[in-house]
């Protein structure tokens, strides 16, 4: 497989993952994704930002989130996220430290 085809397939897979998380499974909470998988929608938007920045494209965290979420993050959060239990918040602290560290 040539590099261009690989890049196009990877981009298609990313778009499908984004669509799945943003349109088909809005019920899945970011905290549950982080606690179970070690990443969430915010991580995906951060990775998008980091890729842009590595290529010399200036992009803030909020700009990347708005691109990924298709709206301001606070709007999406208000529409789709629920309050997390204290137990989930404790799990999150551990998962965040292990998987994101000081990048958040």
C-alpha positions as CSV (number, residue, x, y, z in Angstrom):
1,X,0.0,0.0,0.0
2,X,1.4,3.4,-0.9
3,X,1.7,6.2,1.7
4,X,-1.1,8.3,0.3
5,X,-3.6,5.5,0.4
6,X,-2.6,4.6,3.9
7,X,-3.1,8.3,5.0
8,X,-6.5,8.4,3.3
9,X,-7.6,5.2,5.0
10,X,-6.4,6.4,8.4
11,X,-8.3,9.7,7.9
12,X,-11.4,7.8,7.0
13,X,-11.1,5.6,10.1
14,X,-10.7,8.8,12.2
15,X,-13.8,10.4,10.6
16,X,-15.8,7.2,11.3
17,X,-14.6,7.1,15.0
18,X,-15.5,10.8,15.4
19,X,-19.0,10.2,13.8
20,X,-19.6,7.2,16.0
21,X,-18.7,9.1,19.2
22,X,-20.3,12.4,18.2
23,X,-23.5,11.2,16.5
24,X,-24.2,7.6,17.4
25,X,-23.0,7.3,20.9
26,X,-23.5,10.7,22.6
27,X,-24.7,8.7,25.6
28,X,-21.2,7.5,26.3
29,X,-19.7,9.9,28.7
30,X,-16.1,11.3,28.3
31,X,-15.3,10.2,31.8
32,X,-16.3,6.6,31.1
33,X,-14.2,6.6,27.9
34,X,-11.2,7.9,29.8
35,X,-11.7,5.5,32.7
36,X,-12.1,2.4,30.4
37,X,-10.0,3.2,27.4
38,X,-7.5,5.8,28.6
39,X,-8.7,8.4,26.1
40,X,-11.9,10.4,25.3
41,X,-13.3,12.9,22.9
42,X,-11.2,15.7,24.4
43,X,-8.0,13.6,23.9
44,X,-9.0,13.2,20.2
45,X,-9.4,16.9,19.9
46,X,-6.0,17.5,21.6
47,X,-4.3,15.0,19.3
48,X,-5.8,17.0,16.4
49,X,-4.5,20.2,17.8
50,X,-1.1,18.7,18.4
51,X,-0.9,17.4,14.8
52,X,-1.8,20.9,13.6
53,X,0.7,22.6,15.8
54,X,3.5,20.1,14.7
55,X,2.8,21.3,11.1
56,X,3.1,24.9,12.0
57,X,-0.7,25.5,12.1
58,X,-1.6,27.7,15.1
59,X,-4.6,26.2,16.9
60,X,-5.7,26.5,20.5
61,X,-7.3,23.8,22.6
62,X,-10.7,25.5,22.3
63,X,-10.4,25.9,18.5
64,X,-9.5,22.2,18.2
65,X,-12.4,21.2,20.4
66,X,-14.8,23.3,18.4
67,X,-13.6,21.6,15.2
68,X,-13.9,18.1,16.7
69,X,-17.2,18.7,18.5
70,X,-18.7,20.7,15.7
71,X,-19.8,23.4,18.2
72,X,-18.3,25.1,21.2
73,X,-17.3,22.4,23.8
74,X,-19.4,23.9,26.5
75,X,-22.5,23.7,24.3
76,X,-21.9,20.0,23.5
77,X,-21.1,19.3,27.2
78,X,-24.3,20.9,28.3
79,X,-26.3,18.9,25.8
80,X,-24.7,15.5,26.3
81,X,-22.7,15.1,29.4
82,X,-24.0,14.3,32.9
83,X,-22.5,14.7,36.3
84,X,-20.1,12.0,37.3
85,X,-20.2,10.2,40.6
86,X,-17.4,10.7,43.1
87,X,-16.2,7.2,42.4
88,X,-15.9,7.9,38.6
89,X,-14.1,11.2,39.4
90,X,-11.5,9.3,41.4
91,X,-11.1,6.7,38.7
92,X,-10.7,9.6,36.2
93,X,-7.9,11.2,38.2
94,X,-5.9,8.0,38.0
95,X,-6.7,7.4,34.3
96,X,-5.9,11.0,33.4
97,X,-2.6,10.9,35.2
98,X,-1.6,7.6,33.6
99,X,-2.7,8.5,30.1
100,X,-2.5,12.3,29.7
101,X,-0.3,13.5,32.5
102,X,0.7,17.1,32.1
103,X,-0.5,17.4,28.5
104,X,-4.1,18.2,29.5
